[in-house]
Amino acid sequence: MTAGPKAEQVADWAHTPERSNMFLLRVMVWISLRLGRRAGRVVLHGIAAYFLLFAPASRRASEHYLRRVFDRAPGWRDQYRHFFTFAATIHDRIYLVNRRFDLFEFEVHGEDALRRLLAGGKGLFLMGAHLGSFEVIRAIGWKYADLRVAMVMHQGNAQKIIATLAAINPQATQDIIGMGHVDSMLRVRERLDEGSVVGMLADRTPGGEALHPVRVLGGDTNLPIGPFRMAALLQRPVVFMTGLYLGGNRYSVHFEPLADFSAVARDQRDAAVEAAVVRYAALLDQYCRRAPYNWFNFFDFWPSANVEGKPAP
């Protein structure tokens, strides 16, 4: 298998300090659950303004991305909307984790294909990205009581997410599998054998994994191979998923079959994994163009980009 550089050379996001504060999060949870979603959303304008004014690295990354997706120089209103969309999806996580699905309107596309793949009882991988909200999958799981979802995360992220979710709803931390443990792969296999959906965000890695070169929004970048290698090793289907925020209380949820490693021979596995990564990149491109403000990778995703946000010659 041909691969790009190791992830530690390009995973700038992993070295960026988290702009999180557990006390602030708990205050937001209290305001949101006690006073309602409308009151909580008032705070989002301040959060978006803060990023726009006092987060130069995130602002620069937003500008580079928006320049690519719009093929023009973005204005401050574009960047403000970008940060507000990000803040809105994080805020809505409070309600989704607490199963307040009645507050939202969901359009679901590709649900029949997802159900057909699950009908065999062997489970599947759901590959998402930092594009829209992955938490909306909880709404699908609520609609179908037999749809069980477990999230796989790198250990460092898993600890942060577990702490965050525990501040919202302690019961929401039960279905997170942290990678890096001796039994991590075994736990993933057990969930799949139970017929569960195993979700992963496949557009980032904290380092140490091989990457594959792809093109997204006209620029060269690298995506981790690891999530697709895991699916190939365990011989399961892979479905792409994104929950795009449409404004107000509306989300558009999309499921698209991405790859099926169920019957891939060992000597064809590497080529199938590479094809899956390329297909995943194409879907990122497609859905970024469909809902451009839903991209939440606020770091230099295109390492070859120059300061103007264009591909390097």
Stockholm file with secondary structure:
# STOCKHOLM 1.0

chainA/1-313         MTAGPKAEQVADWAHTPERSNMFLLRVMVWISLRLGRRAGRVVLHGIAAYFLLFAPASRRASEHYLRRVFDRAPGWRDQYRHFFTFAATIHDRIYLVNRRFDLFEFEVHGEDALRRLLAGGKGLFLMGAHLGSFEVIRAIGWKYADLRVAMVMHQGNAQKIIATLAAINPQATQDIIGMGHVDSMLRVRERLDEGSVVGMLADRTPGGEALHPVRVLGGDTNLPIGPFRMAALLQRPVVFMTGLYLGGNRYSVHFEPLADFSAVARDQRDAAVEAAVVRYAALLDQYCRRAPYNWFNFFDFWPSANVEGKPAP
#=GR chainA/1-313 SS CCCCSCGGGTCGGGGSCCCCCHHHHHHHHHHHHHHCHHHHHHHHHHHHHHHHHHCHHHHHHHHHHHHHHHTSCCCHHHHHHHHHHHHHHHHHHHHHHTTCGGGCEEEEESHHHHHHHHTTSSCEEEEECSBBCGGGHHHHHHHSTTCCEEEEEEHHHHHHHHHHHHHHCGGGGTTEEEETSTTHHHHHHHHHHTTCEEEEETTCCCSSSCEEEEEETTEEEEEESHHHHHHHHTTCEEEEEEEEEEETTEEEEEEEEEEECTTCCGGGHHHHHHHHHHHHHHHHHHHHHHSGGGBCCCSCSCTTBCTTSSBCC
#=GC SS_cons         CCCCSCGGGTCGGGGSCCCCCHHHHHHHHHHHHHHCHHHHHHHHHHHHHHHHHHCHHHHHHHHHHHHHHHTSCCCHHHHHHHHHHHHHHHHHHHHHHTTCGGGCEEEEESHHHHHHHHTTSSCEEEEECSBBCGGGHHHHHHHSTTCCEEEEEEHHHHHHHHHHHHHHCGGGGTTEEEETSTTHHHHHHHHHHTTCEEEEETTCCCSSSCEEEEEETTEEEEEESHHHHHHHHTTCEEEEEEEEEEETTEEEEEEEEEEECTTCCGGGHHHHHHHHHHHHHHHHHHHHHHSGGGBCCCSCSCTTBCTTSSBCC
//
